[in-house]
């Protein structure tokens, strides 16, 4: 069954990437592109997120939402032996406008996820080592929901030829999307593209499509609610060639949800469509990022 799925993924992707290739020159392009992240202790990054959501539950009319969010990412430390990046992430500002059949352009200025600190440990290819929130006894969800697109995901490509494709699979705990933690099993098909000038920086250019499944258990004072999802999406990521941090990401995701409650054991269907952009607004470098390289002095062979 898994092989059939991968074959279907490959066939559908060939058509998608072939359409993208039509905008490029037919001349061969043999550049080697090495994708990775690189953080230094003290690095502080501010991201602005712009998102559109369409949420449908059962036969109800859709809820439409436009979100603007600001996130702060801080590299607290870098492992001396393992090279892992220990990051903390928090939502610092949230604004949204919501509309449905009965309400138009309702402003939302607050979220229970604001200032919740998430601790994420990743390696240079984005593989998740661990993730958790500051207070695991305080339950809340991020504004985008349990399966919202997330910035740091496994690339697992490292050095590739331009136009080369490869597959990455992972099981991710998405603490940055809420507590209790959503779980997502994902398969991504990446493709390397030529470098691109984005937001004033030369960037490593990466395109992907993805499919997966997710689950989360939500608890209220009176009952337990289980949510499962089937996920399909695509996007682009631009990583600064100089700084090796994400500069821009575009993501679309379609979520086919099933909501289970004690009253509805068969599950109520729901759909959540999201289109989302991440913009790097500011990078405040840590002291070591721009520090000059250490010069080792040669030992003198002269006798004292």
N, C-alpha and C positions, 0 to 999 in steps of 0.2 A: 504493500500500500504506500509506503514511504517513497519507494522508487518511482511509482506512478505519479505521485505528487510532484517530485522533483522534475520529472520529465515534463509535466504540464507547466510547471513554473518556468522551465527553460524555454519551452515553445512560445509561451505568451510573452516572455521577456525579449526574445529575439526580435519580435515585431516592434515592441516598444523602443528598444535601443536602435533598431534600424531606422525608425522615424527620427530619433534624435540625431543620428549620424548624418542625415541628409543636409544638415546645416554646416557640416564641416568640409574642408577641402579633401579631395580624393587622393592627394599626395600622401605617401606613407609617413607616419609619425612614430618614431621609435624611442621617445623619451622614457626613461625609467622614473617612476614616481614613487616615493616612499611615504606612506601615510602613517602618522603616529601623533600622539599628544606629548607635550613636554611642559611641565609646570615646575616652578621654583617655590620654595617656602616663602610665604608672604604675598605671593601673587593674588591680587584681588580683581575680579572681573565682574562687570555689570552688564547684564543682558536685558534688552527690551524685547518683549514677546507680543506679537499681534496675531490674534486668532479669531476665526469664525466657527461657531458651532451650530449644528442643527440637530435637535434631540426630539425623537418621537417615541412615545411609550404607548404600546397597544394601538388603539385606533384614534388616539387623541391627535389634535392638531399640533404641528411642530412648535417647539420652543426655539427661537432664534436668539443667538447671543454673540455679541462682538466683545472680545476681551483685549485689554492691554495690561500687561503684567511686567514687573521689574524684578529680576532675580539677582542676587549677589552670590558669586562663587569665590571661595577663598581656599587657597592651598595652605592647609595648616602645617603640613610637613611632607617630606619625601623620605621614604625608607632608605636607609643607608645600605642595607644588604640586599633587599628585594627590589628596590627602585619603585615601589608602589607610591601612588599619589594619594594622600589623605586629604580629601576635600570636604568642606562644609558648604551647604547650599541653603538659602532661605529666600522666600518670597517677601520682598520689602514693600511693594505697592501693588494695588489691584484696583482696576476700574473696568466696569462692564455695562453694556446696555442690552437689556433683554426685552423681547416682544413675543407675544403669542396671540391666540385668537381674541382674548379678552383684554390684554394689557399691551400697551404700546410704549416703547422706548423708556423702560424703567431703569433708572440708574442704580448700579450696585457699587458701593465704595469699600465694602469690607468683606473679608473672608476669614473663616476660622483657621485657614492655613497660613495667614500672614505671620511672619516672624517665627514660624516653626523651623527649627534648624534640623537639617538632614545631614548625616555623615556618610560619605561615600568613599570607598577605597577602590581604585581602578589601577590597571597597569597602563603602559604606554600605548597599547592597542585598544583600550577601552573596555577590556574584560573586567567584569565586576568581581571583586574579591569579597566585599561585604557592603551592606547598606543598612542604616537604621535611623530612627528619629530621636530627637532629644528626650522626649517623654513618651514611652511606649504605653503608658496608662491613659493618655489623653488621645481620644479617637477623633479623627477629622479627615476630610478628603480635600485634595487640591481643587482649584476652580475648574480645571479641565477634566476632572474625573479620574477614575482608577487607571484607565488605559490611555491617558493623554500621551502624545508624542514626547519623548524625552531626549535631552541633548547628548548625553554620553552613552553610547552604545558600542558593542564590540565591532571593530572594523576587521580585525584578523586578516589584514591583507599585507601590510608592510610594503615591500618593494614590488611594484607591478609595472608592466608595460602599459603605455597609453592604449585605451580601448580594450584592455584585458578585463575579463569578468571572473568573479570567484564567489563562492558561497560561504556564509557564516551562519552558524547555529548557536543558540544560547538559551539558557533559562535564567531570566532576570527577576530579581526582587526589586520592585519599584518603590522604595521608601519615599522618593521625592514626589510621588503621586498620592500618597495617603497612608494612614495608619488606621486599621490593619493594612499590612502590606499587600498590594496586588502582586500576583505572580504572572509572568508572561513567558511563554515558550515561543521563540521566534526563529524563522529562517529568512535570511536576507540574501539577495543576489545583488552584488555590487558591480559597478563598472567604473574603471579609471578613465578620466578625461584630462585633456590638456589643462595646464595652469590657467587661472583666470584672475583678472584684476577686479576685485570686489571690495567695496567700501574703502577704497584707497590703498588696498594691500594686494600683493601678488599671493594667490591662494592655490593650494592643492584642491583639485576639483573632483568630487566623488558623487556618483549617482547610485540610487538603489531602489529596489522594490522589495516588499516584505509581505510575509503572511505569518499567521500564528494563532495561538489560543491563549486566553487569559482567564483568571479567576480571582475572586476576592470574596471574603465573608464580612458582612457589615453587621454590627450589633447595636441594637437600640435598647432602651430600658425594658421594653416589653417582648422583643422577639429578635430572632436571627434571620438575616437576609443573605442569601447566596446569589452571586452574579457570575455567570460565565459569558465568555465572548469568543467570537471568531473574528479575527482581525486581518485586514488587507490594506496595504498602503504603499506609498512611494515617496521619494524625496531627493534632495540634493544637500550635500554638506561641503562647505568651503573652509579649509583650515589654513591659517596664516603660514606661509612658507618660512617666514622669519621667526615668528614666535611659537609656532606649532600649537596654537589654541584655536578652537572653533570661532570663526568670524561671522558666519552666516549659515543658517540651516532653514530649508523649507521642507515641510512634511505635510502630507495628507494621509488621513486614516479613516477607514470605514469600519465601524464596530457593529456587529450583529450580536445583540445581547439577549440573554434570557435571565429573568429575575425570578428567583424562587423564594416564596414565603410560606409560613405554616398554613396559610389560607389558600395558597395556590402552589401546590406541589408539582404541577406540570410546568410551571414557569410562564411568566408573562413576557411576550416579546418586546424588544425595544431596539432602536437604532440610534447611533450617535455618529455624525459625520463631522470631522474637524479638518480645517485647513489652517496651518500655523507657520509663522516665521519667527526665527530667533535672530536678533541683531546684537552684535557686540558693541555696546555703547562706550565702554572704557576698560582699559587694562592698566591697572596700577601695578607696576612690576615690583616683586620682592627684591630685597637688597642683592641677592645672588644672581638675579637674571642678567643685570648689566655689569656685573663685577668683572674686572679684567682677569684673564686666566692666570693662575699661579705659575710662576717660573721657578722650577726646581734648580737650586744651585748645585753645581758639580762639586763633589768632594775633592779636596786637594790631596795630592799624593806626597806633598812635601813633608819631610820629617820635622817635627818640632825640635 
